[in-house]
């Protein structure tokens, strides 16, 4: 079902474990509205392509909006 909502590039899979609960990193991305330039992960210069904006959409569908303090 979610694959019809969010199209992934071939051979890009998102682990189902990361889409079960709002993590601190997911909440950060949510607060930044997916602005990767401000993300702590992006600033660390990791060599992978971030999938967090896609994960945020799945989390919103599955769990609703996060509780933010």
C-alpha positions as CSV (number, residue, x, y, z in Angstrom):
1,X,0.0,0.0,0.0
2,X,2.7,2.5,1.0
3,X,4.7,1.8,-2.2
4,X,1.8,3.3,-4.1
5,X,2.0,6.5,-2.1
6,X,5.8,6.9,-2.0
7,X,7.7,5.8,-5.1
8,X,11.2,4.6,-4.4
9,X,14.1,4.4,-6.8
10,X,15.0,0.8,-7.9
11,X,17.0,-1.0,-5.2
12,X,16.2,1.6,-2.5
13,X,14.4,-0.1,0.3
14,X,13.3,1.5,3.6
15,X,13.5,-0.7,6.6
16,X,10.1,-1.3,8.2
17,X,11.7,-0.9,11.7
18,X,12.4,2.8,11.1
19,X,8.8,3.5,10.1
20,X,7.2,2.1,13.2
21,X,7.9,5.0,15.7
22,X,8.9,8.6,15.7
23,X,12.6,8.7,16.5
24,X,14.5,11.9,17.6
25,X,16.0,12.1,14.1
26,X,12.6,11.7,12.5
27,X,11.2,14.5,14.7
28,X,14.1,16.7,13.8
29,X,13.5,16.2,10.1
30,X,9.8,16.8,10.6
31,X,10.5,20.1,12.5
32,X,12.9,21.2,9.7
33,X,10.2,20.3,7.1
34,X,12.7,18.1,5.3
35,X,15.2,21.0,4.9
36,X,18.3,18.9,4.5
37,X,20.6,21.9,4.6
38,X,19.8,22.4,8.3
39,X,19.9,18.7,9.2
40,X,22.4,17.4,11.7
41,X,23.0,14.3,9.6
42,X,23.7,16.3,6.5
43,X,26.1,18.5,8.4
44,X,28.0,15.4,9.4
45,X,28.7,14.7,5.7
46,X,27.6,11.1,5.7
47,X,28.1,9.3,2.3
48,X,24.5,8.0,2.0
49,X,21.4,9.5,0.5
50,X,19.0,10.4,3.2
51,X,15.7,8.7,3.1
52,X,14.2,10.6,6.1
53,X,11.8,12.8,4.1
54,X,10.2,9.6,2.7
55,X,10.2,8.1,6.2
56,X,8.5,11.2,7.6
57,X,5.6,10.7,5.1
58,X,5.2,7.1,6.0
59,X,5.3,7.9,9.8
60,X,2.6,10.5,9.3
61,X,0.4,8.0,7.5
62,X,1.0,5.2,9.9
63,X,1.2,7.1,13.2
64,X,-0.1,10.6,12.7
65,X,1.8,13.8,13.5
66,X,4.5,13.5,16.2
67,X,4.1,14.9,19.7
68,X,6.4,17.9,19.9
69,X,7.3,19.6,23.1
